[in-house]
Amino acid sequence: WWGGVQYFDGLKLNPGYGVSWERQWRVSGNWHLDSYVQYFVRQDGVSGALAGGNPESVPGAQARHTGVVRVVSTWALPGPSSSSVALGLSALVGQLRGVTSRDSRDTHRAIAVDLTYRRGALTVFGEALRSYGIINPIRYTSGGPSSRINDVLMGAAYRYGPVTFEVTWSAGLDEHPSGRQSLWVPGVIVALTGNVDLYAEYVRWDVTSSAGVHTTFEDGGQIVLNWHF
């Protein structure tokens, strides 16, 4: 439910005004490709990122003309158990207006690679992402205009009947100036009915700025009742 630091950096699940084209290519019986091409005219002002996390928290700033390309290659592995491996590659490039100064026009670029392994009820995944360009002049991690952000995410989930046990760990490293953060989220999901899930999670989020100041952003638990249609 909490996800990872990529979300709070505004680099994932951040909507905007644009168009998307998606297609699945069946290469062979046990291999298929999923492709995504998106173009966002501008940001929409809706984001789960923290203040200092992305351009939308800078007064007067705009992320515009952003293109995103993603390709995921999935292989079904031979054997008696249902298992697969998926490798994803993603890239982003866009324009940032008014971030570094009132009339500035800067470029934001990002690349990412992710890997997911599934075997029956078990899922193991990992992701690495690198962002280039100043996306906020006062980053919540470093306290300054970091020009490069490195984020990683790892996790696992296991489903046993109506219960899914999962744990994720994500971390971020800002550069120029530096700052770091880590986020642990172990939890359990219980399917109470076909469309009602109960989430119970523990969250531990630590951030250390370029000055060496350590802050615990979150240290506690949460219970969420998710009713979906």
Solvent accessible surface area in square Angstrom, and as a share of the most:
residue,aa,sasa,rsa
1,W,146,0.51
2,W,52,0.18
3,G,41,0.39
4,G,7,0.06
5,V,0,0.00
6,Q,1,0.01
7,Y,68,0.26
8,F,21,0.09
9,D,0,0.00
10,G,11,0.10
11,L,34,0.17
12,K,70,0.30
13,L,150,0.75
14,N,50,0.26
15,P,67,0.42
16,G,21,0.20
17,Y,120,0.45
18,G,40,0.38
19,V,106,0.61
20,S,63,0.41
21,W,127,0.44
22,E,106,0.47
23,R,127,0.46
24,Q,100,0.45
25,W,100,0.35
26,R,150,0.55
27,V,70,0.40
28,S,49,0.32
29,G,78,0.75
30,N,79,0.40
31,W,85,0.30
32,H,36,0.16
33,L,46,0.23
34,D,24,0.13
35,S,14,0.09
36,Y,67,0.26
37,V,70,0.40
38,Q,49,0.22
39,Y,92,0.35
40,F,47,0.20
41,V,65,0.37
42,R,99,0.36
43,Q,22,0.10
44,D,36,0.18
45,G,59,0.57
46,V,95,0.54
47,S,40,0.26
48,G,29,0.28
49,A,20,0.16
50,L,52,0.26
51,A,86,0.66
52,G,9,0.09
53,G,0,0.00
54,N,5,0.02
55,P,12,0.08
56,E,40,0.18
57,S,47,0.30
58,V,21,0.12
59,P,129,0.81
60,G,82,0.79
61,A,6,0.05
62,Q,53,0.23
63,A,22,0.17
64,R,56,0.20
65,H,81,0.36
66,T,20,0.12
67,G,23,0.22
68,V,30,0.17
69,V,75,0.43
70,R,69,0.25
71,V,61,0.35
72,V,18,0.10
73,S,13,0.09
74,T,23,0.14
75,W,89,0.31
76,A,50,0.38
77,L,68,0.34
78,P,126,0.79
79,G,55,0.53
80,P,151,0.95
81,S,36,0.23
82,S,92,0.60
83,S,12,0.08
84,S,25,0.16
85,V,35,0.20
86,A,11,0.08
87,L,64,0.32
88,G,0,0.00
89,L,102,0.51
90,S,28,0.18
91,A,48,0.37
92,L,44,0.22
93,V,79,0.46
94,G,8,0.08
95,Q,48,0.21
96,L,3,0.02
97,R,67,0.24
98,G,12,0.11
99,V,5,0.03
100,T,64,0.37
101,S,63,0.41
102,R,225,0.82
103,D,127,0.66
104,S,17,0.11
105,R,158,0.58
106,D,46,0.24
107,T,77,0.45
108,H,17,0.08
109,R,123,0.45
110,A,9,0.07
111,I,98,0.50
112,A,19,0.15
113,V,64,0.37
114,D,20,0.10
115,L,92,0.46
116,T,24,0.14
117,Y,67,0.26
118,R,123,0.45
119,R,121,0.44
120,G,52,0.50
121,A,29,0.23
122,L,62,0.31
123,T,29,0.17
124,V,66,0.38
125,F,57,0.24
126,G,20,0.20
127,E,31,0.14
128,A,44,0.34
129,L,19,0.09
130,R,89,0.33
131,S,0,0.00
132,Y,54,0.20
133,G,18,0.17
134,I,44,0.22
135,I,2,0.01
136,N,6,0.03
137,P,45,0.28
138,I,120,0.61
139,R,1,0.00
140,Y,34,0.13
141,T,0,0.00
142,S,3,0.02
143,G,50,0.48
144,G,10,0.09
145,P,61,0.38
146,S,0,0.00
147,S,38,0.25
148,R,67,0.25
149,I,1,0.00
150,N,26,0.13
151,D,1,0.00
152,V,56,0.32
153,L,22,0.11
154,M,105,0.47
155,G,12,0.12
156,A,31,0.24
157,A,20,0.16
158,Y,103,0.39
159,R,132,0.48
160,Y,154,0.59
161,G,58,0.56
162,P,83,0.52
163,V,34,0.19
164,T,29,0.17
165,F,109,0.45
166,E,46,0.21
167,V,56,0.32
168,T,26,0.15
169,W,62,0.22
170,S,1,0.01
171,A,18,0.14
172,G,4,0.04
173,L,86,0.43
174,D,0,0.00
175,E,35,0.15
176,H,122,0.54
177,P,45,0.28
178,S,59,0.38
179,G,4,0.04
180,R,145,0.53
181,Q,7,0.03
182,S,33,0.21
183,L,1,0.00
184,W,124,0.44
185,V,8,0.05
186,P,49,0.31
187,G,18,0.17
188,V,39,0.23
189,I,33,0.17
190,V,41,0.23
191,A,44,0.34
192,L,92,0.46
193,T,77,0.45
194,G,79,0.76
195,N,56,0.29
196,V,29,0.17
197,D,22,0.11
198,L,54,0.27
199,Y,30,0.12
200,A,34,0.26
201,E,13,0.06
202,Y,94,0.36
203,V,2,0.01
204,R,80,0.29
205,W,8,0.03
206,D,25,0.13
207,V,5,0.03
208,T,15,0.09
209,S,29,0.19
210,S,58,0.38
211,A,88,0.68
212,G,52,0.50
213,V,92,0.53
214,H,103,0.46
215,T,62,0.36
216,T,56,0.33
217,F,71,0.30
218,E,62,0.28
219,D,79,0.41
220,G,25,0.24
221,G,63,0.61
222,Q,49,0.22
223,I,133,0.67
224,V,27,0.16
225,L,116,0.58
226,N,37,0.19
227,W,165,0.58
228,H,70,0.31
229,F,213,0.89
